Amino acid sequence: MPPEAGVNQIAGSSRQADSRSWVHWLALFLLLAAGTAARLLFLARKPFWFDECFSVEVARIGWGNFLRLLWWREANMSLYYLLLRIWLGLRSTSGQSAFFIRSLSVLTDAATLLAIYWLARKLYDRRVGLIAAALFACNAYSVRYAQEARSYALFVLLATLSSGFLIVLVREPTRRHRMAYVLATVLAVYAHFYALLLLAVHWLALRELGSAGPAKDSTNSESRGELAAQMQRAWFVIGVAVLPLLVFVAKTGAGPLRWIPRPGIGDLLRLCAYVTNGYPVIYFSACLLALLPLKGALLARSRNWEQWRVHLLMLWLLFPVTLTVLLSWARPVFLARYMIFCLPALLILVAAGLSTLRPAWLSALIVCLTLILSARALPFVYEHDFDQERDAAVAAASFILDHAQPGDAVIFHIAETRIPYEFVRSQRTGENTASRNFTAQLGPEILFPNHGSGLDYRDFTGKPTADFVRAALPGHARVWVMLMNNGPAERPDATTVMLAKTLPESFPRKENWQFTKVEVVLYSRQ
């Protein structure tokens, strides 16, 4: 063959590769745009509820109260509260709409799409990366929590980055890659302490890493020794960095999780339906396709790269769910939304399985069908709650503010019920009610909890006593009570019983209004 022909052939191949690369990056950009649009669509349609109000008010309080509150009771999700604090600082309180507040989670989730593509490409190839990104773009469970002012979207992003940097570190054990893995992992733990389960997954996966290893140069003992040394340093730094959170967990125990019910088979089935957009057969069949080429090799103690990457994803997908369910027999700790960080593992396994289908047109057809079916779940997300029913705390607080009269007072059944009330007040006045400089007297006088002119870290917990209520009542014509999380109507908690007995002593007339998970009661003299 003449030299000119060889040169032309190489040039043609290069142009063809450039063309494929251009199409590939365009597809990724379109997926990012579509995924972001799906999360921005109807972002402010659903009303704010207690947990979102809690996030905002924690992020708004002064630095001293903020740090005390984190150490005292809210160390979990502390990274999200800090980022939300910065995000809210970009606008005045009057400009902090529901759309703006929730958009932080949307941007985080959009970054997760790119992170999943990157991780899938590191584990497999660009095709699997695109399929995984496409599955994430139209995943209803992801959209559900991307449209909420909580830490779950950030948790998924950092869990994905942590696993991605683990792969990079395993393939090339350098100090720079170790630092990236340590940083992503520590941030993930501070985004949600269930990231400790991901850390356990990584440790278990590395134990099964065979002598062949995933790195091209890892067949020699020197490379394996360097990886072991780098991981040992990484575990030590991570342990030191998350020690404050571990101390917090030891100090508070399982108290912050005492509200979680014991899971049953129905909870596991619902989780399967959530993460698969209601099509578990399709998703889990695709996972089997990713496992079939390995056959019995997954049970081997020492694994090569192809076997180990699947082992890592399977551990990531199953271990956190299995462990929390087993622990729940002693103390309930399993909650579906806490397992959302396992979603990337599922989507990458599904993408890997779908990419194995032959011929190529059949694979493309099945991928398109899966995406279409998955996207059908999105309208349901925009109109309904699932995984949890949001309360109407904001509506109840608005009702009190709308119907209050001069001289009224308000008591919150539990201290934290004041949080949505303060959120509504700030939305109406355009001022930060957590600030000590807040002087607007919108609404009734707050009798409990009240530790100063603004929201205080001590206002986030506690319950009123009968003696306190009797001493605070004089001088008021009417008293509002906002009840929340007070038990079933036939068996209310002790504070509800106390208020129902104490307030009629001075205010014989009683009116009440029911909201979702919230009750408002008005006591008056006439």
C-alpha positions as CSV (number, residue, x, y, z in Angstrom):
1,M,0.0,0.0,0.0
2,P,1.5,3.4,-1.0
3,P,2.5,5.7,2.0
4,E,0.0,8.3,0.8
5,A,-2.9,5.7,1.1
6,G,-1.8,4.9,4.7
7,V,-1.7,8.6,5.6
8,N,-5.1,9.1,4.1
9,Q,-6.6,6.1,5.9
10,I,-5.2,7.4,9.3
11,A,-6.6,10.9,8.6
12,G,-10.0,9.4,7.7
13,S,-10.0,7.4,10.9
14,S,-9.1,10.4,12.9
15,R,-11.9,12.5,11.3
16,Q,-14.4,9.7,12.0
17,A,-13.3,9.5,15.6
18,D,-13.6,13.3,16.0
19,S,-17.1,13.1,14.5
20,R,-18.1,10.4,16.9
21,S,-16.6,12.3,19.8
22,W,-18.5,15.5,18.8
23,V,-21.8,13.5,18.6
24,H,-21.0,11.9,22.0
25,W,-20.4,15.2,23.8
26,L,-23.5,16.8,22.2
27,A,-25.6,13.8,23.5
28,L,-24.2,14.4,27.0
29,F,-25.0,18.1,26.8
30,L,-28.6,17.4,25.7
31,L,-29.0,14.9,28.5
32,L,-27.8,17.4,31.0
33,A,-30.1,20.1,29.6
34,A,-33.1,17.7,29.6
35,G,-32.3,16.4,33.1
36,T,-32.0,19.9,34.5
37,A,-35.2,21.0,32.8
38,A,-37.1,18.0,34.2
39,R,-36.0,19.1,37.7
40,L,-36.7,22.8,37.2
41,L,-40.2,22.1,35.8
42,F,-42.9,22.9,38.4
43,L,-40.2,23.4,41.0
44,A,-42.4,25.6,43.2
45,R,-45.7,23.8,42.6
46,K,-45.6,21.8,45.8
47,P,-45.9,23.8,49.1
48,F,-43.0,24.0,51.5
49,W,-43.3,21.6,54.4
50,F,-41.8,21.3,57.8
51,D,-38.4,19.7,56.8
52,E,-37.8,22.3,54.2
53,C,-38.7,25.2,56.6
54,F,-36.3,23.6,59.1
55,S,-33.5,23.6,56.5
56,V,-34.0,27.3,55.7
57,E,-34.3,28.5,59.3
58,V,-31.3,26.5,60.4
59,A,-29.3,28.1,57.6
60,R,-30.6,31.6,58.5
61,I,-29.8,31.8,62.2
62,G,-26.7,33.7,63.4
63,W,-23.4,32.0,63.3
64,G,-23.2,31.4,67.1
65,N,-26.6,29.8,67.2
66,F,-25.9,27.9,64.0
67,L,-22.8,26.3,65.4
68,R,-24.4,25.5,68.7
69,L,-27.4,23.9,66.9
70,L,-25.2,21.7,64.7
71,W,-23.3,20.4,67.7
72,W,-26.3,20.1,69.9
73,R,-28.8,18.3,67.6
74,E,-28.3,18.8,63.8
75,A,-24.7,17.7,63.0
76,N,-26.3,15.4,60.3
77,M,-26.6,17.2,57.0
78,S,-24.4,20.0,58.4
79,L,-22.7,20.4,55.0
80,Y,-26.0,21.1,53.3
81,Y,-27.0,23.6,55.9
82,L,-23.7,25.4,55.4
83,L,-24.1,25.5,51.6
84,L,-27.7,26.6,51.9
85,R,-26.6,29.4,54.2
86,I,-24.2,30.6,51.5
87,W,-26.8,30.1,48.8
88,L,-29.4,32.2,50.7
89,G,-26.8,34.9,51.2
90,L,-26.9,35.5,47.5
91,R,-30.3,37.2,47.9
92,S,-32.1,39.2,50.4
93,T,-34.8,37.4,52.4
94,S,-37.5,39.0,50.3
95,G,-36.1,37.4,47.2
96,Q,-35.8,33.9,48.6
97,S,-38.7,32.2,46.9
98,A,-39.5,28.5,47.0
99,F,-38.0,28.3,43.5
100,F,-34.8,29.9,44.5
101,I,-34.4,27.9,47.7
102,R,-35.0,24.6,46.0
103,S,-32.9,25.4,43.0
104,L,-29.7,24.6,45.0
105,S,-30.8,21.0,45.1
106,V,-31.6,21.1,41.3
107,L,-28.1,22.4,40.5
108,T,-26.6,19.7,42.7
109,D,-28.6,17.0,41.0
110,A,-27.6,18.3,37.6
111,A,-23.9,17.9,38.6
112,T,-24.7,14.3,39.7
113,L,-25.7,13.5,36.2
114,L,-22.2,14.4,35.0
115,A,-20.7,12.5,38.0
116,I,-22.6,9.3,37.1
117,Y,-21.5,9.6,33.5
118,W,-17.9,10.0,34.7
119,L,-18.0,7.1,37.1
120,A,-19.7,4.8,34.5
121,R,-17.1,5.7,32.0
122,K,-14.3,4.9,34.5
123,L,-15.9,1.6,35.2
124,Y,-17.0,0.7,31.7
125,D,-16.9,3.0,28.6
126,R,-18.5,6.1,27.2
127,R,-21.6,4.2,25.9
128,V,-22.4,2.9,29.3
129,G,-21.8,6.4,30.7
130,L,-24.3,7.9,28.4
131,I,-27.0,5.3,29.1
132,A,-26.5,5.7,32.9
133,A,-26.7,9.5,32.5
134,A,-29.9,9.2,30.5
135,L,-31.5,6.9,33.1
136,F,-30.6,9.4,35.8
137,A,-32.0,12.3,33.8
138,C,-35.5,10.8,33.8
139,N,-35.4,9.0,37.1
140,A,-38.5,10.0,39.1
141,Y,-37.0,9.3,42.5
142,S,-34.0,11.6,41.8
143,V,-36.4,14.3,40.5
144,R,-38.5,13.9,43.7
145,Y,-35.6,14.9,45.9
146,A,-34.0,17.3,43.5
147,Q,-37.1,19.4,44.1
148,E,-36.8,19.6,47.8
149,A,-34.7,21.8,50.1
150,R,-32.9,19.0,51.8
151,S,-29.6,17.3,51.6
152,Y,-30.5,14.2,49.6
153,A,-29.4,15.5,46.2
154,L,-26.0,16.6,47.7
155,F,-25.7,13.2,49.3
156,V,-26.0,11.4,46.0
157,L,-23.6,13.7,44.3
158,L,-20.9,13.2,46.9
159,A,-21.4,9.5,47.2
160,T,-20.9,9.2,43.4
161,L,-17.8,11.4,43.5
162,S,-16.4,9.4,46.4
163,S,-16.8,6.1,44.5
164,G,-15.4,7.7,41.3
165,F,-12.3,8.9,43.1
166,L,-11.9,5.4,44.7
167,I,-11.7,4.0,41.2
168,V,-9.2,6.6,40.1
169,L,-7.1,5.9,43.2
170,V,-7.2,2.1,42.7
171,R,-6.1,2.4,39.1
172,E,-3.5,5.0,39.8
173,P,-2.5,5.1,43.5
174,T,-1.1,8.6,43.9
175,R,-1.2,11.2,46.7
176,R,-3.3,13.6,44.6
177,H,-5.9,10.9,43.9
178,R,-5.9,9.9,47.6
179,M,-6.6,13.5,48.6
180,A,-9.5,13.7,46.2
181,Y,-11.0,10.5,47.5
182,V,-10.6,11.6,51.1
183,L,-12.2,15.0,50.4
184,A,-15.2,13.6,48.6
185,T,-15.8,10.9,51.2
186,V,-15.5,13.3,54.2
187,L,-17.9,15.7,52.6
188,A,-20.3,12.9,51.8
189,V,-20.4,11.9,55.5
190,Y,-21.1,15.5,56.5
191,A,-23.8,15.7,53.9
192,H,-25.5,12.7,55.5
193,F,-24.0,10.3,58.1
194,Y,-25.4,7.3,56.2
195,A,-22.4,7.9,53.9
196,L,-20.5,5.8,56.5
197,L,-22.3,2.8,54.9
198,L,-20.7,3.7,51.6
199,L,-17.3,3.8,53.4
200,A,-18.0,0.3,54.6
201,V,-18.9,-0.7,51.0
202,H,-15.5,0.6,49.8
203,W,-13.6,-1.2,52.5
204,L,-15.4,-4.5,51.7
205,A,-14.8,-4.1,48.0
206,L,-11.1,-3.4,48.4
207,R,-10.8,-6.6,50.4
208,E,-11.9,-8.6,47.4
209,L,-9.6,-6.8,44.9
210,G,-7.5,-9.6,43.3
211,S,-3.9,-9.7,42.4
212,A,-4.7,-8.8,38.8
213,G,-6.2,-5.5,39.9
214,P,-8.0,-3.0,37.8
215,A,-4.9,-1.0,37.0
216,K,-2.7,-1.9,34.0
217,D,0.4,-1.7,36.1
218,S,-1.2,-3.3,39.2
219,T,0.0,-6.8,38.4
220,N,3.2,-6.2,40.3
221,S,3.6,-6.3,44.0
222,E,5.1,-2.8,44.1
223,S,1.8,-1.2,42.7
224,R,-0.3,-3.3,45.1
225,G,1.8,-2.2,48.0
226,E,1.5,1.4,47.0
227,L,-2.3,1.1,46.8
228,A,-2.4,-0.5,50.3
229,A,-0.3,2.3,51.7
230,Q,-2.4,5.0,50.1
231,M,-5.6,3.5,51.3
232,Q,-4.2,3.1,54.8
233,R,-3.4,6.8,54.9
234,A,-6.8,7.6,53.4
235,W,-8.7,5.6,56.1
236,F,-6.7,7.3,58.8
237,V,-7.4,10.9,57.5
238,I,-11.1,10.1,57.0
239,G,-11.4,8.7,60.5
240,V,-9.9,11.8,62.0
241,A,-12.0,14.1,59.8
242,V,-15.3,12.5,60.7
243,L,-14.5,12.0,64.4
244,P,-16.6,15.0,65.5
245,L,-19.6,13.5,63.7
246,L,-18.9,10.1,65.4
247,V,-18.8,11.8,68.7
248,F,-22.1,13.5,68.0
249,V,-23.7,10.1,67.1
250,A,-22.3,8.6,70.3
251,K,-23.5,11.6,72.3
252,T,-27.1,11.6,70.9
253,G,-27.4,7.9,70.3
254,A,-30.4,6.8,68.2
255,G,-32.6,9.6,69.6
256,P,-32.7,11.6,66.3
257,L,-33.9,8.4,64.5
258,R,-36.5,7.3,67.1
259,W,-39.4,8.4,64.8
260,I,-38.4,5.9,62.1
261,P,-40.9,3.0,62.0
262,R,-39.7,-0.6,61.8
263,P,-39.6,-1.7,58.1
264,G,-41.5,-4.5,56.5
265,I,-41.6,-6.2,53.2
266,G,-43.8,-3.5,51.8
267,D,-41.2,-0.9,52.5
268,L,-38.6,-2.8,50.5
269,L,-41.0,-3.3,47.6
270,R,-41.8,0.4,47.6
271,L,-38.1,1.2,47.5
272,C,-37.7,-1.1,44.5
273,A,-40.6,0.7,42.8
274,Y,-39.2,4.1,43.6
275,V,-35.7,3.6,42.2
276,T,-36.9,1.8,39.1
277,N,-39.6,4.3,38.2
278,G,-42.2,1.5,38.7
279,Y,-40.6,-1.0,36.3
280,P,-38.5,-3.2,38.6
281,V,-38.6,-6.2,36.1
282,I,-37.0,-4.2,33.4
283,Y,-34.3,-2.7,35.7
284,F,-33.4,-5.9,37.5
285,S,-33.4,-7.9,34.2
286,A,-30.8,-5.4,32.9
287,C,-28.8,-5.9,36.1
288,L,-28.8,-9.7,35.4
289,L,-27.5,-9.0,31.9
290,A,-24.5,-7.2,33.5
291,L,-23.9,-10.2,35.8
292,L,-24.4,-13.1,33.3
293,P,-21.0,-12.8,31.5
294,L,-19.3,-13.3,34.9
295,K,-21.3,-16.4,35.8
296,G,-19.8,-17.9,39.0
297,A,-16.8,-15.6,39.1
298,L,-18.5,-13.2,41.4
299,L,-18.1,-15.8,44.2
300,A,-14.4,-16.0,43.8
301,R,-12.2,-14.5,46.5
302,S,-9.8,-12.9,44.1
303,R,-11.3,-10.9,41.2
304,N,-10.0,-9.3,38.1
305,W,-11.2,-5.8,36.9
306,E,-14.3,-7.0,35.1
307,Q,-15.4,-9.0,38.1
308,W,-14.4,-6.5,40.7
309,R,-16.3,-3.5,39.2
310,V,-19.5,-5.5,39.2
311,H,-18.8,-6.6,42.8
312,L,-18.3,-3.0,43.9
313,L,-21.6,-1.9,42.3
314,M,-23.5,-4.9,43.8
315,L,-22.1,-4.1,47.2
316,W,-23.0,-0.5,46.8
317,L,-26.5,-1.4,45.8
318,L,-27.3,-4.1,48.3
319,F,-25.1,-3.8,51.4
320,P,-26.6,-0.5,52.9
321,V,-30.1,-1.7,52.4
322,T,-29.5,-5.2,53.8
323,L,-27.5,-3.9,56.8
324,T,-30.1,-1.2,57.8
325,V,-32.9,-3.7,57.5
326,L,-31.2,-6.2,59.7
327,L,-30.3,-3.5,62.3
328,S,-33.9,-2.4,62.3
329,W,-34.9,-5.6,64.2
330,A,-33.1,-4.0,67.2
331,R,-33.6,-0.3,66.4
332,P,-35.4,0.9,63.2
333,V,-32.8,2.7,61.1
334,F,-34.0,1.8,57.5
335,L,-35.7,4.6,55.6
336,A,-36.2,4.5,51.8
337,R,-35.0,8.0,51.1
338,Y,-31.8,7.4,53.2
339,M,-30.9,4.7,50.6
340,I,-31.1,7.1,47.7
341,F,-27.3,7.2,47.6
342,C,-27.4,3.6,46.2
343,L,-29.2,4.9,43.1
344,P,-26.1,5.5,41.0
345,A,-25.0,1.9,41.4
346,L,-28.3,0.6,40.2
347,L,-28.3,2.9,37.1
348,I,-24.8,2.0,36.1
349,L,-25.5,-1.7,36.4
350,V,-28.6,-1.3,34.3
351,A,-26.7,0.7,31.7
352,A,-24.0,-2.0,31.6
353,G,-26.5,-4.7,31.1
354,L,-28.4,-2.9,28.4
355,S,-25.2,-2.2,26.5
356,T,-24.5,-5.9,26.3
357,L,-27.5,-6.6,24.1
358,R,-26.8,-7.6,20.6
359,P,-27.3,-6.6,17.8
360,A,-26.7,-2.9,18.5
361,W,-30.1,-1.8,17.2
362,L,-31.8,-4.0,19.7
363,S,-29.8,-2.5,22.5
364,A,-30.7,1.0,21.3
365,L,-34.4,0.1,21.0
366,I,-34.5,-1.4,24.6
367,V,-32.7,1.7,26.0
368,C,-35.1,4.1,24.3
369,L,-38.1,2.0,25.5
370,T,-36.7,2.0,29.1
371,L,-36.2,5.8,29.0
372,I,-39.7,6.4,27.6
373,L,-41.3,4.3,30.3
374,S,-39.2,5.9,33.0
375,A,-40.1,9.4,31.8
376,R,-43.8,8.6,32.1
377,A,-43.4,8.7,35.9
378,L,-42.3,12.3,35.9
379,P,-45.8,13.9,35.7
380,F,-46.8,11.9,38.8
381,V,-43.8,13.4,40.7
382,Y,-45.0,16.9,39.9
383,E,-48.5,16.3,41.1
384,H,-48.1,13.9,44.0
385,D,-46.0,13.1,47.0
386,F,-44.5,9.6,47.4
387,D,-42.1,8.0,49.8
388,Q,-43.4,10.4,52.4
389,E,-46.5,12.7,52.8
390,R,-45.6,16.3,53.4
391,D,-47.4,18.0,56.2
392,A,-49.3,21.3,56.0
393,A,-47.3,23.1,58.6
394,V,-46.9,26.2,56.4
395,A,-50.6,26.3,55.7
396,A,-51.4,26.1,59.4
397,A,-49.0,28.8,60.3
398,S,-50.4,31.0,57.5
399,F,-53.9,30.4,58.9
400,I,-52.9,31.6,62.3
401,L,-51.2,34.8,60.9
402,D,-54.3,35.5,58.7
403,H,-56.8,35.2,61.5
404,A,-54.8,36.6,64.5
405,Q,-56.0,39.7,66.3
406,P,-54.2,42.3,68.4
407,G,-53.4,40.8,71.9
408,D,-53.4,37.2,70.7
409,A,-50.7,34.8,71.8
410,V,-49.5,31.5,70.4
411,I,-48.0,28.4,72.0
412,F,-46.3,25.7,69.9
413,H,-46.9,22.2,71.2
414,I,-43.3,21.2,70.6
415,A,-40.6,23.9,70.1
416,E,-39.7,23.0,66.6
417,T,-43.2,23.6,65.4
418,R,-42.3,27.3,65.6
419,I,-39.9,26.8,62.6
420,P,-42.6,26.8,59.8
421,Y,-44.3,29.7,61.6
422,E,-41.0,31.8,61.4
423,F,-40.6,30.8,57.8
424,V,-44.0,32.1,56.9
425,R,-43.4,35.3,58.8
426,S,-40.1,35.9,57.0
427,Q,-41.8,35.3,53.6
428,R,-44.4,37.9,54.4
429,T,-42.2,40.6,55.9
430,G,-39.1,40.1,53.7
431,E,-37.0,40.0,56.9
432,N,-34.9,37.3,58.5
433,T,-36.9,36.4,61.7
434,A,-33.8,34.6,63.0
435,S,-31.9,37.8,63.3
436,R,-31.7,39.6,66.6
437,N,-32.5,42.8,64.7
438,F,-35.9,41.5,63.6
439,T,-38.5,43.9,65.0
440,A,-41.6,43.2,63.0
441,Q,-44.5,42.2,65.3
442,L,-46.4,40.2,62.7
443,G,-48.8,37.7,64.3
444,P,-49.5,36.8,67.9
445,E,-47.0,37.1,70.7
446,I,-45.0,33.8,70.9
447,L,-45.2,32.4,74.4
448,F,-43.4,29.1,73.8
449,P,-40.7,28.6,72.7
450,N,-39.3,32.1,73.2
451,H,-35.7,32.7,74.3
452,G,-35.3,36.2,72.9
453,S,-36.2,38.7,70.2
454,G,-35.1,36.3,67.4
455,L,-34.9,32.6,66.7
456,D,-32.5,31.0,69.1
457,Y,-30.9,27.5,69.0
458,R,-32.8,26.7,72.2
459,D,-36.1,27.4,70.3
460,F,-35.5,24.2,68.3
461,T,-36.4,21.7,71.1
462,G,-38.4,21.4,74.3
463,K,-42.0,21.3,75.4
464,P,-44.1,23.7,77.6
465,T,-45.1,22.8,81.2
466,A,-48.4,23.5,82.9
467,D,-46.9,26.0,85.3
468,F,-45.2,27.9,82.5
469,V,-48.5,28.0,80.5
470,R,-50.5,29.3,83.5
471,A,-47.9,32.0,84.2
472,A,-47.8,33.2,80.6
473,L,-51.5,33.5,80.0
474,P,-52.5,36.7,81.8
475,G,-52.8,39.8,79.6
476,H,-54.0,37.8,76.5
477,A,-57.5,37.6,75.2
478,R,-57.0,34.6,73.0
479,V,-54.3,31.9,72.7
480,W,-53.5,29.9,69.6
481,V,-52.0,26.4,69.9
482,M,-50.3,24.7,67.0
483,L,-50.1,20.9,67.4
484,M,-47.9,18.6,65.4
485,N,-46.4,15.1,65.8
486,N,-48.6,14.7,68.9
487,G,-49.8,11.2,68.4
488,P,-53.1,9.8,67.2
489,A,-56.3,11.6,68.2
490,E,-57.4,8.7,70.5
491,R,-54.0,8.6,72.2
492,P,-52.4,12.1,72.2
493,D,-49.1,12.7,73.9
494,A,-48.7,14.1,77.4
495,T,-48.1,17.7,76.3
496,T,-51.3,17.7,74.2
497,V,-53.3,16.4,77.2
498,M,-51.7,19.0,79.5
499,L,-52.6,21.9,77.2
500,A,-56.2,20.6,76.8
501,K,-56.6,20.6,80.6
502,T,-54.7,23.8,81.4
503,L,-55.9,26.3,78.8
504,P,-59.7,25.9,79.4
505,E,-59.1,27.0,83.0
506,S,-58.7,30.6,81.6
507,F,-60.2,30.2,78.1
508,P,-63.4,28.2,78.1
509,R,-64.2,28.6,74.4
510,K,-62.4,26.3,72.0
511,E,-62.2,26.1,68.2
512,N,-60.0,23.8,66.1
513,W,-59.0,23.4,62.5
514,Q,-57.4,20.3,60.9
515,F,-54.6,20.4,58.4
516,T,-52.5,17.5,57.1
517,K,-50.6,16.2,60.1
518,V,-51.2,19.5,61.9
519,E,-54.0,20.9,64.1
520,V,-54.6,24.5,65.0
521,V,-56.7,25.2,68.2
522,L,-57.9,28.7,69.3
523,Y,-58.8,29.2,73.0
524,S,-60.7,32.4,73.9
525,R,-62.6,33.8,76.9
526,Q,-65.9,34.2,75.0
